[in-house]
Amino acid sequence: MHVSNRQESVPMAAPCLGYTDPIWHHKRCRSVHVDARRWSERTGGDLSEVIALPNTGESLRPLVASGRIPMKRVWFMLALRSALSFALLIATAAVLRGAGRENAVSSAAAWWLWFVTVANIACILLMVRFGRAEGLRLRDLYFASKSTWRGDVTWALIALVGIGILAILPGMWLAQALWGDPNLPNGMLIQALPALAVYPLIVLTPLSQAFAELPTYWGYVAPRLRAFGMTRWLVIGLVGAVLSVQHLFFAFQLDWRYDLWLALKYLPFALWTGYIIDRRPTTLPYLMGVHFALDASIPVLVLLVTNGMSITG
């Protein structure tokens, strides 16, 4: 394929294979105007890699124009994880308070991994449902692509370097600034639960997190905001902020320093993953794997605390 410096019409026949929805097939298979130089630079020189993805902002614009992707659905998905988790926390606190438990909110927050897991399952089911309504498979929302793996691995390694720094150190620095102790809020976050309530979480939490959190924000919401015309950096900033602040609603307690710590500790990580996936969407499956590895230790820590171990030193 000849790639020129001007905008040109690129044949879309090959990427359309496998899409049987009549409206989607018509929209998707038409020639699409793209900035060839911009896309080739962003994908390491192979224009066909990005054109073949049906879940980019450019590919979704016909569905937005036809009304098949309503804006209220996108906002709903952006808010869902925070709203559902917080509703479960408040409901649990109300039950505990009715049973005479003091510090009901703090006690309810101990169950936050279950709240997140429920929210994850809801997000996955809704991505399947909404994806079908838009003529997409779940794998499309995950940007799964076998043909791009060589470039994806390079970008995933770059992402991993940043994640290794940004997933942990900002939270420690913020805790040091707020309490003078980088480990103190971990004791508030990781609380003991009945052992039988922890065992399922060892599998359910990291697995559901991997398939729900980053895909919901960067695989579903972000491309659709771009399709509605929102600028790249505004999308990264907005979605990244929500991804970070959602942690406040997962494990909220009546302590402003702790809540501030929860809301901001993952902001650099969120913005970094958003930047990487914006530059190279097909790295999302690799980051899902990294996310699984990061979260796999959390239920184990809860189990250790349940068995009487201190994690604050």
C-alpha positions in Angstrom: 0.0 0.0 0.0 1.3 3.4 -0.9 1.3 5.8 2.0 1.4 9.4 1.0 1.7 12.6 3.1 -1.9 13.7 2.3 -5.2 12.3 3.6 -6.3 9.5 1.3 -9.0 6.9 1.1 -7.9 3.5 2.2 -9.7 0.3 1.2 -11.3 -1.4 4.2 -12.3 -4.8 2.7 -10.0 -7.0 4.7 -10.8 -5.6 8.2 -14.5 -6.2 7.5 -14.3 -9.9 7.4 -16.3 -11.5 10.2 -18.6 -8.5 10.7 -22.1 -9.6 9.7 -24.2 -6.7 11.1 -25.6 -5.0 7.9 -25.3 -1.4 9.2 -21.9 -2.0 10.7 -20.7 -3.8 7.6 -21.8 -1.0 5.4 -20.2 1.7 7.6 -17.0 -0.2 8.4 -16.3 -1.4 4.8 -16.6 2.0 3.2 -13.3 3.8 2.5 -12.3 5.8 5.5 -10.3 9.0 5.4 -7.3 8.8 7.6 -4.1 10.8 8.1 -1.7 8.2 6.8 1.5 9.8 8.2 0.0 10.2 11.7 -1.2 6.6 11.9 2.0 5.1 10.4 4.1 7.0 13.0 1.9 5.9 15.8 2.0 2.2 14.8 5.6 1.9 14.0 5.2 2.2 10.2 2.4 -0.3 9.5 -0.8 1.6 8.6 -2.8 -1.5 8.2 -2.4 -2.5 11.9 -4.5 0.5 13.1 -7.0 0.6 10.2 -7.9 -3.0 11.0 -9.1 -2.1 14.5 -12.9 -1.6 14.7 -12.7 -0.1 18.2 -10.8 3.2 17.5 -12.4 6.6 17.7 -12.1 6.9 13.9 -13.8 3.6 13.3 -16.6 4.3 15.8 -17.6 7.7 14.4 -20.1 6.3 11.9 -21.8 4.5 14.8 -21.9 7.7 16.8 -23.4 9.6 13.8 -26.1 6.9 13.3 -27.0 7.1 17.0 -26.0 3.5 17.8 -23.6 4.8 20.5 -25.5 7.2 22.7 -23.4 9.6 24.8 -25.3 8.7 28.0 -24.1 5.1 27.6 -20.5 6.3 27.6 -20.9 8.4 30.7 -22.7 5.6 32.4 -19.8 3.2 31.8 -17.3 5.9 33.0 -19.2 6.3 36.3 -20.3 2.7 36.8 -17.4 1.2 38.8 -17.3 4.1 41.2 -21.0 4.3 41.7 -21.7 0.6 42.1 -18.8 0.0 44.5 -19.8 3.0 46.6 -23.5 1.9 46.7 -22.4 -1.5 47.9 -20.2 0.0 50.6 -23.0 2.3 51.8 -25.5 -0.5 51.8 -23.1 -2.7 53.8 -22.4 0.1 56.3 -26.1 0.6 56.8 -26.6 -3.1 57.5 -23.7 -3.1 60.0 -25.0 0.1 61.6 -28.4 -1.4 62.0 -26.8 -4.4 63.7 -25.2 -2.1 66.2 -21.7 -2.0 64.8 -19.6 1.1 65.7 -17.4 2.5 62.9 -19.8 0.9 60.4 -18.2 2.7 57.4 -14.7 1.5 58.3 -16.0 -2.0 58.9 -17.9 -2.0 55.6 -14.7 -0.8 53.8 -13.0 -4.0 54.8 -15.1 -5.7 52.2 -14.0 -3.5 49.3 -12.5 -6.3 47.3 -15.9 -7.9 47.0 -17.4 -4.6 46.0 -14.8 -4.2 43.2 -15.3 -7.8 42.1 -19.0 -7.3 41.7 -18.4 -4.1 39.8 -15.9 -5.9 37.6 -18.4 -8.6 36.7 -21.0 -5.9 35.9 -18.6 -4.1 33.6 -17.6 -7.2 31.7 -21.3 -8.2 31.2 -22.2 -4.7 30.0 -19.2 -4.5 27.7 -20.4 -7.7 26.1 -24.0 -6.4 25.8 -23.0 -2.9 24.5 -20.4 -4.3 22.2 -23.0 -6.6 20.5 -25.3 -3.6 20.1 -22.5 -1.8 18.3 -21.5 -4.8 16.2 -18.3 -5.5 18.2 -17.0 -8.5 20.0 -15.4 -8.4 23.4 -12.0 -9.1 21.9 -12.4 -6.0 19.8 -12.9 -3.9 23.0 -9.8 -5.5 24.3 -7.9 -4.5 21.1 -6.8 -8.1 20.7 -4.5 -8.5 17.6 -2.2 -11.3 16.8 -0.6 -9.6 13.8 0.8 -6.7 15.8 2.6 -8.6 18.5 6.2 -7.6 17.6 5.4 -3.9 18.0 3.1 -4.5 20.9 5.9 -6.2 22.9 8.1 -3.2 22.6 5.4 -0.9 23.7 4.4 -3.2 26.5 8.0 -3.2 27.8 8.1 0.6 27.7 4.8 0.6 29.6 6.1 -1.9 32.2 9.0 0.3 33.1 6.7 3.2 33.8 4.2 1.0 35.7 7.0 -0.4 37.9 7.6 3.2 39.1 4.2 4.8 39.0 2.0 2.0 40.5 3.8 2.0 43.8 6.1 5.0 44.5 3.5 7.9 44.2 1.3 6.2 46.9 4.3 5.8 49.2 5.4 9.4 48.7 1.8 10.7 49.3 1.5 8.6 52.4 4.8 10.0 53.7 3.6 13.5 53.1 0.2 13.0 54.8 1.2 10.9 57.8 5.0 10.8 57.8 4.8 7.0 57.3 4.6 5.4 53.8 3.0 2.2 55.2 0.4 3.6 57.6 -2.6 3.8 55.2 -2.1 0.2 54.0 -3.2 -0.9 57.4 -6.5 1.0 56.9 -7.0 -0.4 53.4 -6.1 -4.1 54.1 -8.4 -5.3 56.9 -9.2 -8.7 58.2 -12.2 -10.6 56.9 -13.7 -14.0 57.6 -11.3 -16.5 56.0 -14.0 -18.1 53.9 -14.8 -14.7 52.4 -11.2 -14.3 51.3 -10.5 -17.5 49.5 -12.7 -16.9 46.5 -11.1 -13.4 46.1 -7.7 -14.9 45.5 -8.9 -15.9 42.0 -11.9 -13.7 41.4 -10.4 -10.3 42.2 -7.2 -10.3 40.0 -8.9 -12.1 37.2 -12.0 -9.8 37.1 -9.8 -6.8 37.5 -7.6 -7.7 34.5 -10.7 -8.2 32.2 -12.7 -5.2 33.5 -10.8 -2.2 34.8 -8.4 -1.0 32.1 -10.7 -2.4 29.3 -13.7 -0.4 30.7 -11.8 2.9 30.8 -9.4 2.6 27.9 -11.1 -0.1 25.8 -14.7 1.1 26.0 -15.0 4.7 27.3 -12.0 6.4 25.9 -12.4 5.4 22.2 -16.1 6.5 22.3 -15.3 9.9 23.8 -12.8 10.3 21.0 -15.5 9.3 18.5 -17.7 12.0 19.9 -15.0 14.5 19.1 -13.2 14.9 22.4 -9.5 15.7 22.1 -6.9 13.1 22.9 -5.4 14.8 25.9 -8.7 15.7 27.4 -9.8 12.1 27.1 -6.6 10.9 28.8 -6.9 13.4 31.5 -10.6 12.9 32.2 -10.6 9.1 32.0 -7.3 8.8 33.9 -8.7 11.0 36.7 -11.8 8.9 37.0 -9.7 5.7 37.0 -7.7 7.1 39.9 -10.5 8.7 41.9 -12.6 5.5 41.7 -10.4 4.0 44.4 -11.8 6.5 46.9 -15.3 5.0 46.3 -14.0 1.4 46.6 -12.8 1.7 50.2 -14.1 5.0 51.5 -13.7 5.8 55.2 -14.4 8.9 57.3 -10.8 10.1 57.2 -9.9 12.9 54.8 -6.2 12.0 54.5 -6.9 8.4 53.8 -9.6 9.3 51.2 -7.2 11.8 49.5 -4.5 9.1 49.4 -6.9 6.7 47.8 -8.1 9.2 45.2 -4.6 10.3 44.1 -2.2 7.5 44.6 -2.9 5.9 41.2 -3.2 9.0 39.2 0.2 8.8 37.6 -0.3 5.1 36.8 -3.8 5.9 35.3 -2.4 8.7 33.1 0.5 6.6 32.0 -1.6 3.6 31.0 -4.0 5.9 29.1 -1.1 7.5 27.2 0.4 4.1 26.3 -3.0 2.6 25.1 -3.7 5.8 23.2 -0.4 5.5 21.4 -0.6 1.8 20.8 -4.1 0.4 21.5 -3.1 -3.2 20.9 -0.9 -3.2 24.1 -4.1 -3.4 26.1 -4.1 -7.2 26.4 -0.5 -7.0 27.7 -1.3 -4.4 30.3 -4.3 -6.5 31.3 -1.8 -9.3 32.1 0.4 -6.8 34.1 -2.7 -5.7 36.0 -3.5 -9.2 36.9 0.0 -9.7 38.3 -0.2 -6.4 40.3 -3.5 -7.2 41.9 -2.9 -10.9 42.6 -1.1 -10.0 45.8 -3.9 -8.0 47.4 -6.3 -10.8 48.4 -3.2 -12.7 49.7 -2.4 -9.7 51.9 -6.0 -9.7 53.2 -5.6 -13.4 54.0 -2.4 -12.7 55.9 -4.0 -9.9 57.9 -6.9 -12.2 58.6 -4.5 -14.7 60.0 -3.0 -12.1 62.3 0.0 -10.8 60.3 0.8 -7.1 60.4 1.6 -5.4 57.0 2.5 -2.0 58.4 5.8 -2.9 60.0 
